[in-house]
Amino acid sequence: MSIEQKRASRRHTLGLLFAAGVMAAGAGQSQAQTAAKQEVRIGYQKYGTLTLLKGRGTLEQRLASRNVTVKWTEFPAGPQLLEGLNVGSVDFGTVGEAPPIFAQAAGANLVYVGNEPPSPGSEAIVVHKDSRLRSLADLKGKKVVLNKGSNVHYLLVKALEKAGLGYKDIEVVYLPPADARAAFERGSVDAWAIWDPFLAAAEKQLNARVLADGKGLVANHQFYLAARPYAEKNSDIVRIVLEEIARIDEWGARNPKEVAAILATQTGLDVDIVALAASRYSYGVKPISADVLDQQQKVADAFSNLKLIPKPIAVKDATLPAKQLAAQ
């Protein structure tokens, strides 16, 4: 081999080594970036501030600088959402009063991290427009359909109590919202305990008549919960989510028409339906307080006394130290 050929061969070898080094460095950098990226998985339903937060996209913008992405998963009701949280498919979500009680009693490792103000008008027991049922007392011996363990489960308990009826004085049928609506439309059940926007849809589309809503019976808080392991490890992300919820709450309270437009897009429901539902919203997320925990304990005790949950629970066990979610 000539001297020139040896030099050419050496240059070729060095070029290959340099290219390999660049590729290795690039692969290492890519792996580091992938490793640094996080994802917060949020469960939501067809109502409430999380639906607005998803529609506005502001949480994604806030978390982008931290290399955190957001994955949204819709659930038909609170019990199903908290089951997803318990098995590890979501990290954070929103539900009504009853689902956390049933979930905690079943051993779910969750924590309350915030709540909206009471919204008792956002749930109701409805009957057909021409029904002979005129009072809660008329429910005796009738079929009432609801999603087991959802917020309206407690509404039904308190409504029966007000009417002087026991839980066994009616026939309860457990179905998720879509199936419950179908049963209600067929006339297979006499009454339906349901929440917005399904409630608003029943009023607008089926001419359903409200027999009683939550006013004077229940608070109907909207709760934000997280998987305990996630909240303990990522309290900064949970805090940011709550901060963005607070901002959306402030915006939503000032912009009802825009709220209805976003909800219509996000839920696929008519604007007039979501506008009615949104008119019954309450805005103003707050940290979990001792008073709210006391109210939740009463819900838990009621379900325990009726043997609707397998064991008594202490709601305060599903909380974090206040300082853990405080701004650093």
Secondary structure, 3 states (H helix, E strand, C coil): CCHHHHHHHHHHHHHHHHHHHHHHHHHHHHHHHHHHCEEEEEEECCCCHHHHHHHHCHHHHHHHCCCEEEEEEECCCHHHHHHHHHHCCCCEEEECCHHHHHHHHCCCCEEEEEECCCCHHHEEEEECCCCCCCCHHHHCCCEEEECCCCHHHHHHHHHHHHCCCCHHHCEEEECCHHHHHHHHHHCCCCEEEEECCHHHHHHHHHCCEEEEECCCCCCCCCEEEEEHHHHHHCHHHHHHHHHHHHHHHHHHHHCHHHHHHHHHHHHCCCHHHHHHHHCCCCCCCECCCHHHHHHHHHHHHHHHHCCCCCCCCCHHHHCCCHHHHCCC
